[in-house]
Amino acid sequence: MIRGMTGFGRAQGQGAWGAWSWEARSVNGKSVDLRTNFPPGCEAVDFEARRRVKERFQRGSFQLQLKIDWTRDPGANSVDTRELARLARMSRYWSRTSGVAPARFDGLVAAAGAMKGVSRTGTSLDETVSKDLLAGLDKALDMLGAARGKEGESLLTLFNSMLAEMEQLAAQSALFAGKQPELVRERFKARLAELATDAAIDPDRIAQEVLVIATRADVREELDRLSAHIISARSILASGEAVGRKLDFLCQELNREANTLCSKSASLELTNAGLALKSLIDQFREQVQNVE
């Protein structure tokens, strides 16, 4: 099954040391391009995250974001004396103006901002924290991979439909191409008649010239190669591998044959069929840019 390159994954959790959340995003890219946004002190996790992304995915532009809310150390809490004094003054003021009893010390200390604690930031990660974080990363990458796989399912359906339409256009082109020799003969005779209305025309000479022109206008090889490329595309899609680069190259070959088909065309019907093929191949190639 093919995979797309657009997706999003998120995972979060917590431990005794604090809480964490991962976000993983990806969009189209020619290779694995990874940008990270981690808190200070997470260099080891950053290195391992890059390794795991490259191990899982073949193409895409990725963004990884890690947020950590460290558990505060109770022993590091202290009273903010300036804030406590300000709260005490406000309490006395409201007591005098409204008759409300002044706040007690335990009430003032419990007020927001009266206590300050030191959180763990910018510290190196121990083994337990790293293990928890990387387990969370795997969950986010699993979700990201599932989203890319879902996009791949939609693209596969679209590709099969496009390839079936290419086969129909190629079959129509083969029918139109069968009329090319006679069209070439009639046009050549008409042109000679215009250029030499009074001169006798050698039928053998006409036959020779028509043969040369018809040979140049023969599109059977192009149609055979088109059919072979369509078969190859179906085989590539069924391989289950990362096929984006292979399909991109195959689109170039398909487009080359469609161009030659149009240049050799001697009829409006065949030209229109070739142009329809070119348009369809361009659409196919545009969607291939979304395939890993």
N, C-alpha and C positions, 0 to 999 in steps of 0.2 A: 504494500500500500504506500502510495506516495504521501509526502507531507508538505504542507505549506510552510511559509516562513513568518506568518503573522500570528501572534498569540500573546496571552497574558497569564501569569500565574501568581498566586499570593498564598502565603502561609504565615501563621503566627502561633505563638505559644509562650510559655513561661516556665521558669524554674526557680529554685531557691535564690539564685543570684540575680534574677530580674526577668523582664519580658522582652520578646523580640518579635520582629515582623520582617518578612522578605517580600519583595515585589520583583518579578522577572518579566520583562517585555522583550519582544523581538519583532522586527520588520524585515523587509527584503534586504539582502546583501550578497555580494559576489563571493564572500568568504566569511569566516567567523570573525566578527568585529565586536569586541566586548568593552563596555564602559561600566565602571562600578562607582557606587557612592556608599562608602562604608564609614562608620565612626572611627576616630583615631584609635590606634592600637590593634586594629583588625588585619594587619598585614598578612598573617598566616592564613586567615580565612579567605582573604582576597586571592591569594595564590592558589589555594585549593579550589575556590569557586571557579576560577578561570580554567583550571584543569578539567573540572567536571563538565563545564559547558562545552569545551572543545571535544570532550569524550562522547558527549551525547548528540551533538549537532554538527552538521557538515557545513551549513551556510546560514547567514543571517546576521543582522546587526542587533546586538543584544544590549540591554540595560539592566543592571542588577542594583537594587537598593536595599540596604539593611539598616533597620532602626533598632536601637537597644535602649531599654529603660531599666537602668540598673537599680537594684534594691538598695535603699539607703542604709547605711551602717548606723544602727541605733546608738552605738557608743560615740558616734561623731556628732550627735545632736547637741545643740547649745542654745541658750536663751539669747535672743536679739534684744539687748538691754535698751537700745534706742527705740525700737519699735514698742517694747513693753512700756516704756515711760510715756510714749505718745498715747498709747491706748489707755493708760492710767489717767492721764490728763483729760482725755475725752470722757472717761467714765465719771470723773469728779464734776466735769462741766454739766453733763446731762443729769447728774444727781441733783445739782443745785437748781437747775432750770425746770426740771420736770418732776422732781420729787421721787425719782426712781432710786432705789438703793444702789450704792456704788458696787461695781463688780469686785468679786474676791480674786485673790491671786491665782487660784487654780482656773478660774474662768478666763482671766487675762492671758494666762499661758496657753490655754487651749484655743485662743483666737488665731485666725489665719495670719501668718507672718511673724508670730511671736517667737516661734522656734525655727531655727535654721539647721538643716542637716547637710552633710557632705555626701554627695552621691559618687559612685565609682565611675569616673569618666577618664578616658585616655589611658587606661591601664592595660597591660598585656593580658591576653586571655589564657586561662588555664585549660587543662585537658577536658574537664567537664563542660565548661562553657563552649569550647570549640566543637565538641561532639554534639551538643544540643543545637548549635547554630547550623552546622552542616547537615544534620538530620532535617532541619526545617528547610534548608536550601533544596534538598532532594525533593521535598514535597512540592515546593514552588516550581521546580523544574519539571516534575511529573505533570503538574497542571498545565504548564506551558507546552510541554510536548503533546498533551492530549488536545489542546486547542489547535496546534499546528497540524495534528493528525486529522482533526475534524475538517479543517480547511482543505487538506489534501483530498478527503473524500469528495467534497464538492467539486474540486478541480478535476478529479478523475472522471466524474460524470460529464462535466463540460468537455473535457478532452475527447472522450469517446464519441460524444455527439458531433464534435467538430471533425474528427477523423472520418466518421461515417459520411458527413457531408462532403468531405474532400473526395472520398471514393465515388460518390455520385457524380461530382463534377468531372472527375477523371474519366468515368465511364461515358458521360456526355461528350467530353472532348474527343474520345476515341471514335465515337460515331461521326462527329463533325470532321475529324481528321481523315476519315475514309473518303470524303468527297473532295479532298484537296487536289489530287492529280487532275481530275476533270476540270475543276475551277481554274487551275493553272493553265491547262491547255486552252480553254476558251478565252481567257484573258490575254494569253500570248498571241493567239490568232487574231483577236480583235485589235491588239496593239500593232501587229504587223500590217494589218489591213489599213490602219490609219496612216502608217508611215510610208507604205508603198502601194497605193491604190491601183496604180497602173502596171505594176510589175508582177510577174508570175512568182508565186511562192512555192518553193520546193517542199513537198510534203515530208520528205525524209529529213530535211533540215529542221523543219518544225518539230518533228518527233524527237530529234536529238536535243534541241534546245529545251523542249518541254521536259524531257527526261532529266536534264541537268537541274532545271528549276524545281521540278517535283522532288528530286533527291534532296535538295537543300531545304525544301519545305516539309520533308518527312519528320513527323513528331513522334513516331512510335517509340524511339529510344527514350525520349523525355517522359512519355506516358508510362513506359515500363519502370523507369527509375522512380517516378512519382509513386507508383503502386508499391514498389519495394520499400521506399522510405516510410510510407504509411504503415506497412507491415512492421517495420523496425520500430516505429513509434509505439505501436501496440505492445510489442515485445518489451520495450524499455519500461513502459508504464506498468507492466505486469511483473517486473523483476523484483519489486519491493525494496530497491536500493534508493540512495540519494541520486536522483536522475536529472536534476535541473540542468546541469552543464551539458549532459548528453542531448537532452531535448533541445537546448538552445542551439547546439551545433547542427542538429538535424533540421531545425527550422531554416537555417541558412541554405541547406541543400534543397529543401522543398521550394524555397523561394527562387533559387537559381533555375530549377526546372520550369517553374511557372513563368519566369521571365523569358526563357528560351521558347516556351510554348507560344507566348504572345508574339515574340519577334518573328517566328516562322509561320504564323497564322496567315492563311489566304482567304479567310471568310470572317464575316462579322460575328457569326455564331461562336466560332472557335476563339476569337479574340475576347468576346464577352465571357466565355467560360474560363479562359485563362485569367482575366481580370478578377473574376469572382474567386478563383483559387488564390490569387495573390492577396486579396482582401482577407480571406479566411485564414490564410497562413500568417498574415500580420497579426490578426486577432489571437491566433493560437500562440504565437511567439510572445505577445504581450502578457498572456496568462502564464506562460512558462517562467516568466521572471518572478513569479510568486512561489515557484516550486523549489524545495530544498535540493 
